[in-house]
Amino acid sequence: MANHSATKKDMRQSAKRNERNRYYGKTTRNAIRDIKAIDENKAAADKLPSVNSMIDKLAKRGTIHKNKAANLKSKLARKVNALAK
């Protein structure tokens, strides 16, 4: 590690952001897993907007790519819509 104070600060900030991104990513993955496990359309449809919001926030922060976010949201929407039939 370099001895420059700016580099030390950058490493602290990077570690903090990394941990925060890991937390939000894991929380979102758990929410996606939970919504996939739901078998009733009503319950899944109620939970879908909050999960979509979590996915959008990850994409906005750059934690995941915007196309990955779109793919996740699309797959979840198809699953929820399939439950209605």
C-alpha positions in Angstrom: 0.0 0.0 0.0 1.3 3.5 -0.9 2.1 5.9 1.9 0.3 8.9 0.4 -2.6 10.0 2.5 -4.8 10.4 -0.5 -4.2 6.8 -1.5 -4.9 5.6 2.0 -8.2 7.5 2.0 -9.1 6.2 -1.4 -8.5 2.6 -0.2 -10.8 3.3 2.9 -13.5 4.7 0.6 -13.2 1.8 -1.8 -13.5 -0.8 0.9 -16.5 1.0 2.3 -18.2 1.1 -1.1 -17.3 -2.5 -1.8 -18.9 -3.7 1.5 -22.0 -1.5 0.9 -22.4 -2.9 -2.7 -22.0 -6.5 -1.5 -24.7 -5.9 1.1 -27.2 -4.3 -1.3 -26.4 -7.0 -3.9 -26.9 -9.8 -1.5 -30.1 -8.3 -0.1 -31.5 -7.9 -3.6 -30.6 -11.5 -4.6 -32.4 -12.7 -1.5 -35.5 -10.7 -2.4 -35.4 -12.1 -6.0 -35.1 -15.6 -4.6 -38.0 -15.0 -2.3 -40.3 -13.7 -5.0 -39.4 -16.6 -7.2 -40.5 -19.0 -4.4 -44.0 -17.4 -4.1 -46.8 -19.4 -5.7 -49.7 -17.0 -5.5 -50.0 -14.2 -8.1 -51.4 -11.7 -5.6 -48.5 -11.9 -3.2 -45.9 -11.9 -6.0 -47.5 -9.0 -7.7 -47.5 -7.0 -4.4 -43.8 -7.7 -3.9 -42.7 -7.1 -7.5 -42.5 -3.2 -7.4 -40.2 -3.2 -4.4 -37.9 -5.8 -5.9 -37.8 -3.9 -9.2 -36.9 -0.8 -7.2 -34.0 -2.6 -5.5 -32.8 -3.8 -8.9 -33.0 -0.3 -10.4 -31.0 1.1 -7.5 -28.2 -1.4 -8.0 -28.1 -0.5 -11.7 -28.1 3.2 -10.9 -25.2 2.8 -8.5 -23.2 0.7 -11.0 -23.2 -2.4 -8.9 -24.8 -4.3 -11.7 -25.0 -3.5 -15.4 -28.2 -1.8 -16.7 -28.9 -4.6 -19.1 -28.6 -7.2 -16.3 -31.1 -5.2 -14.3 -33.5 -5.1 -17.3 -33.1 -8.9 -17.8 -33.8 -9.6 -14.1 -36.9 -7.4 -14.1 -38.2 -8.9 -17.3 -37.7 -12.5 -16.0 -39.4 -11.6 -12.7 -42.3 -10.0 -14.5 -42.8 -13.0 -16.8 -42.8 -15.3 -13.8 -45.4 -13.2 -11.9 -47.6 -12.9 -15.0 -47.3 -16.7 -15.6 -48.7 -17.2 -12.1 -51.9 -15.4 -13.1 -52.8 -18.0 -15.6 
